[in-house]
Structures are given as C-alpha cells and as structure tokens.
C-alpha cells in the first residue's frame, strides 16, 4: 500500500529551525575548512617559496615586460619584466609579516592598557580611557599617515603606525571584560586570601581575558594587512622596491589603464583571498567562543 | 574582636544600602545575622571582611581602627578573615582545579611549602575525596564546590569567619556537613563567626546569638 498524501508544508517556525540546522552547519563547516586550507597554503607559500625557489624576484627582463600570463610566467610580468607570481608571494610575505606584527603589538598594548584601566579603576581608568577616546577621535588612516611620515619608509614604521592606530578596540574589549570580572566573588575571595593587585591581575584577570584578546588579534591581522596595503598604495608605506601587495598594486595601476589587467588583478587576489580566509577562521573561532553571538548572527 | 560602628555603605553615592548599623563580634563568638533579601546583610558582611569601603562609620579589628580596604588593607588584616560566599560557582576561579583553588591563598601569601600538609588536613575536614581535588569547578557539583570554597576560607587559619548565606543553595545534608566543618574549625582555633542568612532555624541552632537586621538599625 502506498500513501499518496502530500507531505505537509513546513510551518514558518520549522523553516526558521531548519535554517539553523544541518544545512547551515555544513555550509559553516565548508567555510571553515576552505579558510583553513587557504590560510595553510598562504603560510606554507610565504615560508617555503622564498628559500626553496632560488629565483630573484627583483630580476629585471625588459625584453619580457608586461607579458600576459603564460606557462613561463603564470601571473605574467610587470612593467620591467619581473615575474609577478614570485613578486606576489614575496609581497604577501611582507604584508603578512606587517599584519601579524602590527596585530600582536596592538593586542599587547591594548591588553595592557585595558587591563590596567579595568583592574586599577578610579583616576587611572578615567585617564587611560580619555587617551583611548582622544586616539579614537582622529580618523585612523590619517593618524597612520602622520606616524609613517615621521620615519624613513620601511617595514617597522608601518608596523608601528598600524599598531598605534589599532590598539584602541582591544583596550576597550579588555577593560570591559576586566570590569565585569572584577566584581565577581572569586576576585573578592582572592583579595581576602591576601593576593596583591598584581597577582589578581596576572593570576585571575588576564588568563580570563586572553581568549578575547587572542581573538581580537587574529581578527586584526586581515585589517592590518589592508591598512598596510592602503598606506603603501598611497606611497606612504613601504618603499616601492620592497614587494608588498600595496606597492605591487600601486606600481601596476598605470598598466591597468593601458589594458594590462594582470599586474593589478593577481596582487589584488593575493590580498583579498588570504585576508578573507583569516577572517573566516577568526569568525568561526568567535562563534565557538560566543555561541550567543552566533545565534544573533543567524537571525 | 571585631566592631562595626555606625556603618553606612552602598554602591552609589547618596543611596546607601546599609545605614548607621553597628555590630560587635567578640573573640570566639558566633553571631547569626538574619534579614530579608536586599536589606544589606551581604554588604555589611563585605564591609566586615574589609572587601567594601563604607561611606561612613568605623571598623575596629582587635581595637585597631581599619583605615584601608581591599588590596590597600594590610595583608595580615585581610587574611584575618575567611569568607565563604553564597554562590560557589561564582566564587571559584573556573580555571583552577580544586587543589589549586584551596591552595591559592597559601601561594598568594608566599607559603606554598605548606600546601601539601594543609590540603591533607582540610580535604577530609570538609568532605572532599582525593579524586575530587584534581577536578575543575565545572566537573563538580555546587555542594562539592562549596566544600572547596570553605576549605579555601580556612586554609590561612582566619580569626574571623564570614559566611554569607553559605548554605542557601545546598541540600540539607551538605549544609549540615559544612556547618559541622565550620564548628570543628572554631572549636579547634577559637575563631569568631559571622553567619549571614535568612534561615532562622539554621542560624538559631548554629550560632550563639542571632540578631535580626531591624535590631541593628
């Protein structure tokens, strides 16, 4: 015997439930796996290609300038005949170094300031938060330009510039976490048990905010890479002979107007794909750390 | 001897929770403080344990006026008090196993060498078995965690115990075990006790004297 009755239509509530169900989970898993593979490929490329491939990324070949992608030059060549694939890998290496170094520096500074403000409270908190407000009131690209303008062009001025303009959000996050933890009875118990301010901060408060700070650092890496590229594109970041994704796009923008698309497309993809992959992984981590945040995002 | 004289305390300016309250706790005495929820008992207990600075009034510990609170208070004054809070879950650092939780005051005061001896004494006294000591707070029940919190409060051998609704969230047998552990400690050391709660029957059986919040104001 067969049953020909049509399946009942899903109610709005069921549809909403299904949108949070297995299909949604598999999409998320695919996104995380793809991001992980791309991040791993990026890290392996920037670590292994320069030492293993004994090619000079600065080698000029004017006879082969602005060649389109081919088997010999998969990404083509630039306006002085340099191999763009090699330049992109070297550029990604510099951009990633700047991004990671700036994110780590910004997170250390932000965590220290936020923890001090939250743990000490009183006038220290008020003074530090006014400093944060003052920095926040200036557009951060403008402040970054001001900082790099004070130094000779190079990697570390860009790192300092990006770090100095990006510690503010971490300081606010860490301060808010510390303020909420400070009023917990286990901190009272530590005070009653003879713990010094320093011990309470190092033993109880900092370990509790570290996952938040680490997440903020990872989320900051792609942002810092884009910031470095913006500064270099404006001619204010790295010197033009240093391959970074920003300098590659900047030097190639003239060829784009002449119809040569490859010198801008490939550095652009090398900027977009790894930063999206890092952001995808960081997003998955945030969803694990804050399940409530995940459900808010799914609504 | 702990004296609280005309204490006024609160959390926002001009809106005190505790107004002009006085209480004396003689050495070795046990006082049960009864009162309805929200009347200010816990705030008074925090002032007594030097965890909350009052807006007005004075606290005298062994005749010496207390001038500083929390971290600023001298360590020997702070550690004269052992405090047990109502919610064990919130009063335990979630990262520390129960051994670490109990030993933390010894580490904080530079007496880490005493840890094995004190743990061996206190764990059976509060009813914690060795397998529980290696677990983290999320791996034990509220009652087991409150036993560890009591052991932590006793580990520095305080002269005054402040139990802020210590048994409020526990079953009768665990509550009885914890009260017995406190009384054993007091019998051995002569420590004073300030027990805060709203269980009139328990406090009357437990303490030498019970006072209702209304009698203090």
Interface residues (C-beta under 8 A of the other chain):
Chain A: X184 X185 X186 X188 X189 X190 X191 X192 X193 X194 X195 X196 X197 X199 X200 X203 X204 X207 X208
Chain B: X46 X49 X50 X51 X70 X71 X75 X78 X79 X81 X82 X83 X85 X87 X90 X91 X92 X93 X95 X104 X105 X108 X109 X149 X152 X153 X155 X156
